[in-house]
Amino acid sequence: MPSSVATFLGTTHLFADLEAGELEAVAAICRKRPVPKGSILFYEEDPGNACYVLIRGKIKIVVNSGDGREHILGILGPQDLLGEMSLIDGKPRSASAVAVEDSEVLTLPREDFGNLLREVPDIVHKLLVVLTRRLRATDAHVESLAFLSAPGRVARLMLHLADESGERTPEGKPRFTTRMTRQEMANITGTSRETFTRIMTEYQERQLLTVDRQHFVIENSVKLRALIV
């Protein structure tokens, strides 16, 4: 009977197609690690000596500007892989990873993971898919910051979070719940908290969305999407 770690690994994109014995081999090199809310999984410029699979919770990937401002590159959730770039090229971490909420990860040491890639070459192709998807998401994020207005960036974030959750109200409207603070959402959109709050207030007054603390409902997806300019 497979272990709980092996069973979980079998639900992730990277390891989904492995045989039971291969999953157990991966599970054997993994170590569970709690990451309490607000704590750092790794810092930018740290050695890339491990990669991680997120079991539960959410972790934000951030870089800090020279003046101390935080810019969020993405928010990762359960089953996502993180820290894999430094693991492959051996260079220091390109960003920091911070727990948005109480989280738990599986740690895969670099040396053991390298041996695994040689023993199970099918994982290499899947790892390339993961990296390509991450690169596309980064490209879209950079494009958003470079070409969209502040209202457009906020609208894109709201629609992205709604699409990501996959939830609907009884009336069929997209909705999502997030534990991100308003400051964190402002950081993702490259705006100040004041600007983000002003835009969100405007969208609520125009009945494009409703907000109840951490609960969001997209009231008019068509009009909100039209603002992504």
N, C-alpha and C positions, 0 to 999 in steps of 0.2 A: 504494500500500500504506500503510495507516494507521501512524502512529508508535506506539511502545510506550506513550507517555503517553496518546494518543487511545484506544488499545485498552483501557488500564486504566480510563479515564474511562467507557468504554462499559459497564463491569461495575458501576458505582456506581448507586445508586437515583436520584440527582439527574440524571444525564446519560444514563441507559440508553437512552432512546428517541430520542436525537438522531441525525440523519443523519451519515454519515461526514465530510462537509465541515464540519458544525457541531462535531463532536468535535475535528477538527483546529483549528478556530478557538479552541475552549476551551484545547486543549493549547498553542496558541501563546502564551497569556497566563500559563501556569503556569510556575513555577520549582520545581525539586526542592530540598529542604532537609533535611539530616540533623538528627536530634534525638537525641543520645546519651542513654543512660539517666541519669536524674537531672537532666537539664538542663531549663530552662524555655522553653517555646515562646512563651508570653506571660504577663504578670502581670496580676492584677486591677487595674483602673483604668488599664491601658495604653490608648492610642488604638486604636480598632478600624479599622485601616487595611488589613486583609487577612483572608481566611478560608482554611481549609486542608482538604485531603482527605488522610486518612491512607493512605499506601501500604502500610506494614508497621509492625509493632510495636504498642504500646499506650500510650495517653496518658490520664492521669487528670485530671479537672476538679475543682478544689478551691477552697474558700474557707477563710480563716483567721479564727478568732474573735479577740476582743480580747485574750485571754490567750495567744495564740500557738498554740492547738490547731488542727490541720488537720482539716477535714471534707471527705470525698470525695463529690462529687455524682454521679459516674459514671466508668466506665472505657470509653474508646472504642477500637475496633480498626480493622483495615484496611477501607477504603471508607467509613468514617464521615466526616461533615462536622463541623468544629468552628470556633468563632469567628464563626459566621454572624450572631449576634444584633447585635453591635456594628456589623457590616458594613451591616446594614439600617437601624438607627436612628441610627447615627453616635455613639452614646454610648460611654463607656469600657467596657472589658471588665468583666463582672460576676463573673468568676472567673479563676483562673490555670489554665494547662495545663502539666502536668509529665510527662515521659516516664517510664513505668514500666519500659520496656526500650528497647534501641536501636531507634530508629524513624526513619521518613522520611516527609515530607509533601510535598504539592504546595501551593504558595502561590499564591493568586489575589488580586491587589491589588484594593482596594475600587473604585477608579475603573474599572478594566477589567471587573470583575465587574458593576458597575452598567450599563455599556454592553452587556454580554452579556445582561442581563435585558431590556433594551429591544429588543435585536435578536432574541432567542429567547424570546418570552413564555411558551412552554410550560414553561420552567424555573421560572417564578414559582409555578405550581401545585405543582410537585414540592417546591419549597422550603417552601411552606406545609405540605405533608405531613410533611416532615422536622421542621419546627418544632413541629407538633402532636404528633408522636411523642415528641419531646424533652420537651414540656410534660407529656404524660401520664406519662412516666417520672419526671419531677420530682414530680408530684402523688403518685404511688405511693410515692416515697421519703419525702416529707414525711409522708404518712399513716403509713408504717411507723414513723418516728421518734416521731410524736405518739401513736400508739395501741397499738403492739405492745410486748410485754415484751422485755427483752434476749434471752432464749432464742428468742423468736419472730422477732426481727430477724436473728439468726444463722441460724436455720433457713431463713428466706426467702432470705438471701444464698446459702446453699449450693445451694438448689434453683434459684435464678436462674442461677448460674454453670454448673450442670449443664445446664440447659435451653439456655443460650446456646451451649454447646460442641457440643451435638448428638451427643456420643459415647456409645457403649455398650460395656460389657464383653462378652466372649463369652457370659456368662450373661444379658445384657440389662439390666444395671444401669447407671444414669446415672453418668458419670464426667467429670471435667475436670481440667485441669492449669492452674495459674496461677503467674505469677512475682510476684504481689503478696506483700508481706510480711504477717506476722500483724498488725503495727501498722496497715498500710493497710486490711486487712479489718476490723479493729476500728474504724478511723475511719469506714468506710462504714456500719457498724452503729450508730455512735454510742455505743460502749462503750470502756472502757479495755482495754489489751492484756491485763491480768490477768483481767478479766471474760471477754473473748473466749476466752482460753486455757482458762479453767475450764469454760465452756460446751462448747467443742469436746471437751475431755477427757470430759465427762459423756456427750456424744453417742456418742463412741467406746466408752465402757464399756457403754452401752445397745445397742451394735451397730446404731446408726442410720446410721453412716458409718464408713469407714476412711480413714486419712490416712497417706501415706508421703511426707514432706517436702512437695513441691509437687503431689503427685498425690492426688486425692480421689475416692472412690467412694461413692455414695449407696446404702447397703445396704437401707434401708426407706423409700421415698419417702412411703408412706401415713402412717406414724407420724411422720415428720419434718414433713410438711405439717400434721398435726394440732396441732403445737406452735406454729403461726403464730397466736398469740392474744395 
